[in-house]
């Protein structure tokens, strides 16, 4: 081959290699930049006064006096909202009171209609909620219309029906409005504290508050007038539904004073890593998932590394070239290609059903150890083979035994390569989902004990499993996008930290060996 042709081919291969590196870096940027950009929103965001109240009440974090004074200022700005809602509710109650004389007249009849109305009034007297009263009166009107003497009370029934139509007109829209206000500001003053934490607090993040404000200002509907079969989403201002009522000014008031009612402030929420989740990740952090991932990863490494390194030593230093060794190598290669879900099913069948281990960290760690074992064996085997033969010959020539040579000469020289395989395996163990579904993972679990002797038998949450779970099964999936991306970013950073630690440790060991 001519020298010019050889140089041209060398440059072509170098260009292709450089292009491959650039393409790989570009792909990583395309994938990672959105993840880190949106994942950072779990840590840094504009938190509202509701977020600060949540942190103080649930995690005892913050200044109580400052929060109390801030809540007093916020309540003054919110007061007109509740006054408008109360005036509108009172007006509807006034309309309902118009039915009282009609009901009394019907109850005074000495026939079946009178007895029917009396029974309904007894039920009505013990109820205070407007919606329950309306439902009771609606059933009464239906019974009166179907009564055998309906023609005798047609006038009174018509008046009752007219009152109910006036009261129920826009009732559904009003309830949607009240729900939207509660999602923004939390429960109204004087209301009974709801059970779910998500209903005890308003919007804790300013970005979500903007979305909820849009839901409050506009009603979503679908327009099918096109005739193509595909509906078009339409947003109609809610102010049109309440035009001329006491509640009409509420919408403009929200647009002008939302910031004063929620007081957003840039927040660095480091508690995302250290706080437990509340109400299935509506609030709080990911500490149980992070701790569970670390436990499972460390457990897998503790089981897989000794077995993998010993197997690699056997293959390289003790095994011959017989059929049995070839069969063992084939098994290792096959094990590396087995789908991870198969390992999960095996862990369920063997560790849980045969050995009767509890579903928890131990069973999950053992299953993950089987997943990463082929990687550790292959990496350790290649690292040991890369040790110069002169090292081994020098040790043997000085009278050292085979095992002593392996332990004192070959393994220290191969340690950088072995560490590389271990770190790669740790990254895979931390990101695996299928093997731990049946053996260790729980959708909702308390943080494990920091004492490993107590934590090994408990099921645990894990970053990989909970990322999948939150993205596919959570009832409020759109409200917790920041948690999903925050978990992904945390998992990626965890793997990066492990790799960086391995690079530093490998560099130090290599430098020491050279010295």
C-alpha positions in Angstrom: 0.0 0.0 0.0 1.3 3.4 -0.9 2.3 5.9 1.8 -0.1 8.5 0.5 -3.0 6.0 0.6 -2.1 4.9 4.1 -2.0 8.5 5.3 -5.4 9.2 3.6 -7.0 6.2 5.3 -5.5 7.1 8.7 -7.0 10.6 8.4 -10.3 9.2 7.3 -10.5 6.8 10.3 -9.4 9.7 12.6 -12.1 11.9 11.1 -14.7 9.2 11.6 -13.7 8.6 15.1 -13.8 12.3 15.9 -17.2 12.6 14.2 -18.5 9.6 16.3 -17.3 11.4 19.5 -19.0 14.6 18.4 -22.3 12.8 17.6 -22.2 11.0 20.9 -21.6 14.2 22.8 -24.4 15.9 20.9 -26.8 13.1 21.7 -25.9 13.3 25.4 -26.5 17.0 25.3 -29.9 16.6 23.6 -30.9 14.0 26.2 -29.3 15.4 29.4 -29.9 19.2 29.0 -33.7 19.0 29.2 -33.4 16.5 32.1 -31.1 18.7 34.1 -33.0 21.9 33.2 -36.4 20.5 34.3 -34.9 18.5 37.1 -33.3 21.6 38.6 -36.8 22.9 39.1 -37.2 20.4 42.0 -34.4 22.2 43.8 -34.6 25.8 42.7 -38.0 27.4 42.1 -40.2 30.3 43.2 -41.8 29.0 46.4 -45.0 30.6 47.7 -46.1 31.4 51.3 -48.0 28.1 51.2 -44.6 26.3 50.6 -43.1 28.1 53.6 -46.1 27.2 55.7 -45.8 23.6 54.6 -42.1 23.4 55.5 -42.8 24.9 59.0 -45.8 22.8 59.9 -44.6 19.5 58.4 -40.8 19.7 58.8 -40.3 22.4 61.5 -38.1 24.4 59.1 -38.3 28.2 59.0 -38.9 31.1 61.3 -42.4 30.9 62.9 -42.7 34.6 63.8 -41.8 35.7 60.3 -44.2 33.2 58.8 -47.0 34.3 61.1 -46.6 37.9 60.2 -46.5 37.0 56.5 -49.7 35.0 56.8 -51.4 37.9 58.4 -50.5 40.2 55.6 -51.6 37.6 53.0 -54.9 37.0 54.8 -55.8 40.7 54.4 -55.3 40.5 50.7 -57.2 37.2 50.4 -60.2 38.4 52.5 -62.1 40.1 49.6 -62.1 36.8 47.7 -63.9 35.0 50.5 -66.2 37.9 51.1 -67.3 37.8 47.5 -67.9 34.0 47.7 -69.9 34.4 50.9 -72.1 37.1 49.4 -72.8 35.0 46.4 -73.6 32.0 48.7 -75.9 34.1 50.9 -77.8 35.3 47.8 -78.4 31.7 46.7 -79.7 31.0 50.3 -82.0 33.9 50.0 -83.5 32.4 46.8 -83.9 29.1 48.6 -85.8 30.9 51.5 -88.5 31.8 48.9 -89.5 28.1 49.0 -90.2 28.2 52.7 -93.8 29.6 52.6 -94.6 27.2 49.7 -93.4 24.2 51.7 -95.3 25.3 54.8 -98.5 25.5 52.8 -98.0 22.1 51.4 -97.1 20.7 54.8 -100.4 22.0 56.2 -102.5 19.8 53.9 -104.3 16.9 55.6 -103.6 14.3 53.0 -100.8 12.2 51.5 -99.1 15.2 50.0 -98.9 17.0 53.4 -97.4 13.9 55.1 -94.9 13.6 52.3 -93.8 17.2 52.6 -93.6 16.9 56.4 -91.2 14.0 56.2 -89.0 15.8 53.7 -89.0 18.9 55.9 -87.8 16.9 58.9 -84.8 15.8 56.9 -84.2 19.3 55.6 -84.2 20.8 59.0 -81.1 19.0 60.1 -79.0 19.9 57.1 -77.0 23.1 56.7 -75.2 22.6 53.4 -76.9 24.4 50.5 -76.1 21.5 48.1 -77.7 18.9 50.3 -80.8 21.1 50.7 -81.1 21.5 47.0 -80.8 17.8 46.5 -83.5 17.1 49.1 -85.9 19.7 47.5 -85.3 18.3 44.0 -86.3 14.8 45.1 -89.4 16.3 46.8 -90.4 18.1 43.6 -90.0 14.8 41.6 -92.2 13.0 44.1 -94.9 15.8 44.0 -95.0 15.7 40.2 -95.4 11.9 40.3 -98.0 11.9 43.1 -101.6 10.8 42.3 -102.9 14.3 43.4 -100.2 16.2 41.5 -102.9 18.3 39.7 -104.1 19.7 43.1 -100.7 21.2 43.9 -99.5 22.0 40.4 -99.1 25.7 41.2 -97.1 25.1 44.4 -94.9 22.5 42.6 -94.2 24.9 39.8 -93.1 27.6 42.2 -90.8 25.2 44.0 -89.4 24.1 40.6 -88.8 27.7 39.6 -86.9 28.4 42.8 -84.7 25.3 42.4 -83.9 26.2 38.8 -82.7 29.6 39.9 -80.6 28.1 42.7 -79.1 25.3 40.7 -78.3 27.5 37.7 -74.5 27.7 37.6 -74.2 25.5 40.7 -71.6 23.2 39.0 -69.6 26.2 37.7 -69.7 27.7 41.2 -68.4 24.5 42.7 -65.6 24.3 40.1 -64.7 27.9 41.0 -64.6 27.2 44.8 -62.4 24.2 44.1 -60.0 26.3 42.0 -59.8 28.9 44.7 -59.0 26.2 47.3 -56.3 24.8 45.1 -54.7 28.2 44.8 -55.2 29.5 48.4 -55.9 26.5 50.5 -59.0 26.0 52.7 -61.1 29.0 53.4 -61.0 30.5 56.9 -63.3 28.6 59.3 -63.5 25.5 57.1 -62.8 22.1 58.7 -59.2 21.0 58.0 -59.2 18.4 55.1 -57.6 15.0 55.6 -55.3 15.0 52.5 -52.3 17.3 52.7 -52.8 18.4 49.1 -56.1 20.0 50.3 -54.6 21.5 53.4 -52.3 23.8 51.4 -52.7 26.0 48.4 -50.3 26.3 45.5 -46.7 25.9 46.8 -45.0 26.6 43.6 -45.4 29.7 41.5 -45.3 27.9 38.2 -48.2 25.6 39.3 -50.0 28.6 40.6 -50.0 30.1 37.1 -51.6 26.9 35.8 -54.2 26.9 38.5 -55.0 30.6 37.9 -55.7 29.7 34.3 -58.1 27.0 35.4 -59.8 29.5 37.6 -60.2 32.1 35.0 -61.3 29.9 32.1 -63.6 26.9 31.7 -62.3 24.2 29.4 -64.7 22.7 26.8 -64.5 20.9 23.4 -65.8 22.2 20.1 -66.9 19.5 17.7 -68.5 21.9 15.1 -65.7 21.2 12.6 -67.3 17.8 11.7 -64.0 16.1 11.1 -64.4 14.1 14.3 -61.6 15.7 16.2 -62.6 18.1 19.0 -60.9 21.4 19.5 -60.1 22.6 23.0 -61.9 25.8 23.8 -61.4 28.1 26.9 -64.3 30.3 27.9 -63.9 33.0 30.5 -65.7 32.0 33.7 -66.5 35.7 34.3 -69.2 35.4 31.6 -71.0 32.7 33.6 -71.2 35.0 36.7 -71.9 38.2 34.9 -74.0 40.6 37.0 -73.5 38.6 40.2 -71.6 39.4 43.4 -68.8 37.1 42.3 -68.0 38.7 38.9 -65.2 41.0 40.3 -63.4 38.0 41.7 -61.7 37.1 38.5 -60.1 40.5 37.9 -59.1 40.6 41.5 -57.2 37.3 41.2 -55.4 38.5 38.1 -54.3 41.7 39.8 -53.4 40.4 43.3 -52.3 36.7 42.9 -48.7 37.6 43.6 -49.7 39.5 46.7 -51.9 36.5 47.9 -49.1 33.9 47.4 -45.9 36.0 47.7 -43.6 33.9 45.5 -39.9 34.0 46.4 -36.9 32.2 44.9 -36.2 29.1 47.0 -33.4 26.6 47.1 -35.1 23.5 48.4 -32.3 21.2 49.6 -34.9 19.2 51.5 -35.8 17.5 48.2 -32.9 15.1 49.1 -33.5 14.9 52.8 -37.3 15.1 53.3 -39.8 12.3 53.1 -42.6 12.6 50.6 -46.1 13.8 51.6 -49.3 12.7 49.9 -47.4 10.5 47.4 -44.9 13.1 46.3 -47.3 16.0 46.0 -45.1 17.6 48.6 -41.8 16.7 50.3 -38.7 15.1 49.0 -37.2 11.8 47.9 -35.1 10.7 50.8 -36.7 7.2 51.1 -36.0 6.6 47.4 -32.4 7.9 47.6 -31.6 5.8 50.7 -33.3 2.7 49.3 -31.3 3.0 46.0 -28.0 3.3 48.0 -28.9 0.3 50.2 -29.8 -1.9 47.2 -26.7 -0.8 45.2 -24.3 -1.4 48.1 -25.9 -4.7 48.9 -25.5 -5.9 45.3 -21.9 -4.9 45.2 -21.1 -6.6 48.6 -22.5 -9.9 47.2 -21.3 -9.6 43.6 -17.7 -8.3 43.9 -16.2 -11.1 46.0 -17.8 -13.8 43.8 -17.0 -12.0 40.6 -13.3 -11.4 41.4 -12.8 -14.9 42.7 -14.4 -16.3 39.5 -12.2 -14.1 37.3 -9.0 -15.3 39.2 -10.1 -18.9 38.6 -10.6 -18.3 34.9 -7.3 -16.6 34.4 -5.0 -18.3 36.8 -6.3 -21.7 37.6 -8.7 -23.0 35.0 -7.4 -24.9 32.0 -8.8 -25.1 28.6 -11.1 -28.0 29.0 -14.8 -28.4 28.1 -16.0 -27.7 31.6 -14.2 -24.3 31.6 -15.6 -23.5 28.2 -19.1 -24.4 29.4 -18.6 -22.1 32.4 -17.5 -19.2 30.2 -20.6 -19.8 28.0 -22.8 -19.6 31.1 -21.3 -16.3 32.1 -21.8 -14.9 28.6 -25.4 -16.1 28.5 -26.0 -14.7 32.0 -24.9 -11.3 30.7 -27.6 -11.4 28.0 -30.6 -12.5 30.1 -33.3 -9.8 30.3 -33.5 -8.2 33.7 -37.2 -9.1 34.2 -36.1 -12.8 34.2 -33.8 -12.0 37.1 -36.7 -10.4 38.9 -38.9 -13.5 38.4 -36.0 -15.8 39.5 -35.5 -13.6 42.6 -39.2 -14.0 43.4 -39.2 -17.7 42.9 -35.9 -18.6 44.6 -35.1 -16.0 47.2 -38.7 -15.3 48.4 -40.6 -18.6 47.7 -37.8 -21.2 48.2 -35.5 -19.5 50.8 -38.4 -17.6 52.3 -36.6 -14.3 52.6 -38.8 -11.4 53.2 -39.4 -8.9 50.4 -36.8 -6.3 51.1 -33.3 -5.0 50.8 -31.6 -8.4 51.2 -33.6 -10.2 48.5 -33.3 -7.2 46.2 -29.6 -6.9 46.7 -29.1 -10.6 46.0 -31.1 -10.3 42.8 -29.2 -7.2 41.6 -26.0 -9.1 42.4 -26.9 -11.7 39.9 -27.6 -9.0 37.3 -24.2 -7.4 37.6 -22.1 -10.5 38.3 -21.3 -11.2 34.6 -20.1 -7.6 34.1 -17.8 -7.8 37.2 -16.4 -11.2 36.1 -15.6 -10.0 32.6 -14.1 -6.7 33.7 -12.0 -8.3 36.4 -10.9 -11.1 34.0 -9.7 -8.5 31.4 -8.0 -6.4 34.0 -6.1 -9.5 35.3 -5.1 -10.5 31.8 -3.8 -7.0 31.2 -1.2 -7.3 34.0 2.3 -7.8 32.3 3.5 -11.4 32.5 6.8 -10.1 33.8 5.1 -9.2 37.1 4.0 -12.8 37.6 7.3 -14.3 36.4 9.3 -12.0 38.8 7.2 -13.0 41.8 7.4 -16.7 41.0 11.2 -16.5 40.4 11.6 -15.1 43.9 9.9 -18.2 45.4 6.4 -16.8 45.8 3.5 -19.3 45.5 0.7 -19.0 43.0 -1.9 -17.7 45.4 0.5 -15.3 47.1 1.5 -14.0 43.7 -2.2 -13.4 42.8 -3.0 -11.6 46.0 0.2 -9.5 46.4 1.1 -8.8 42.8 -1.5 -9.4 40.2 -4.6 -8.1 42.0 -3.0 -4.8 43.1 -1.8 -4.3 39.5 -5.3 -5.1 38.1 -7.1 -3.1 40.7 -7.8 0.0 38.4 -9.5 -2.2 35.8 -11.4 -4.1 38.4 -12.6 -0.8 39.9 -13.9 0.3 36.5 -16.0 -2.8 36.2 -17.3 -2.4 39.7 -18.4 1.2 39.1 -20.1 0.3 35.8 -21.9 -2.4 37.7 -22.9 0.0 40.5 -24.4 2.4 37.9 -26.4 -0.5 36.4 -27.6 -1.7 39.8 -28.7 1.7 40.8 -30.7 2.1 37.6 -32.3 -1.3 37.3 -36.1 -1.5 37.8 -37.4 -4.9 36.8 -35.3 -7.1 39.2 -36.5 -5.2 42.3 -40.2 -5.0 41.4 -40.9 -8.5 42.8 -38.1 -8.6 45.4 -37.7 -5.3 47.2 -39.5 -2.3 45.7 -42.6 -0.6 47.3 -44.5 2.3 45.7 -45.0 4.0 49.0 -42.5 3.1 51.8 -41.0 4.9 54.8 -37.3 5.6 54.8 -35.2 2.7 55.8 -33.4 2.6 59.1 -29.8 3.9 59.0 -28.9 0.7 60.8 -28.3 -2.0 58.1 -29.1 -4.8 60.6 -32.7 -3.4 60.8 -33.1 -2.4 57.2 -32.2 -5.6 55.4 -35.7 -7.2 55.8 -37.8 -4.1 54.9 -39.2 -3.3 51.5 -38.0 0.0 50.2 -38.7 2.7 47.7 -36.1 3.2 45.0 -35.4 5.9 42.5 -35.7 3.8 39.3 -38.9 2.1 40.4 -40.5 5.3 41.7 -39.6 7.2 38.5 -41.6 4.6 36.5 -44.4 4.5 39.0 -44.8 8.3 39.2 -44.8 8.7 35.4 -47.4 6.0 34.7 -49.6 5.4 37.7 -49.8 8.6 39.7 -53.2 10.3 39.8 -51.8 13.8 39.6 -49.0 13.1 37.1 -49.0 16.5 35.5 -48.6 18.2 38.9 -45.5 16.4 39.9 -43.4 16.7 36.7 -40.7 18.5 38.7 -40.5 15.5 41.1 -40.1 13.0 38.2 -37.4 15.0 36.5 -35.8 15.7 39.9 -35.6 12.0 40.6 -34.1 11.3 37.1 -31.5 14.1 37.6 -30.6 12.8 41.0 -30.2 9.2 39.7 -27.9 10.5 36.9 -25.9 12.6 39.3 -25.5 9.6 41.6 -24.1 7.5 38.8 -21.8 10.4 37.8 -20.5 10.8 41.3 -19.8 7.1 41.5 -17.9 7.3 38.2 -15.9 10.4 39.3 -15.0 8.7 42.5 -13.8 5.7 40.6 -11.8 7.8 38.2 -10.1 9.6 41.1 -9.4 6.4 43.0 -8.1 4.7 39.9 -5.8 7.5 39.2 -4.4 7.5 42.7 -3.9 3.7 42.6 -2.2 3.8 39.2 0.1 6.6 40.4 1.0 4.6 43.5 1.7 1.5 41.4 3.9 3.5 39.1 5.8 4.9 42.0 
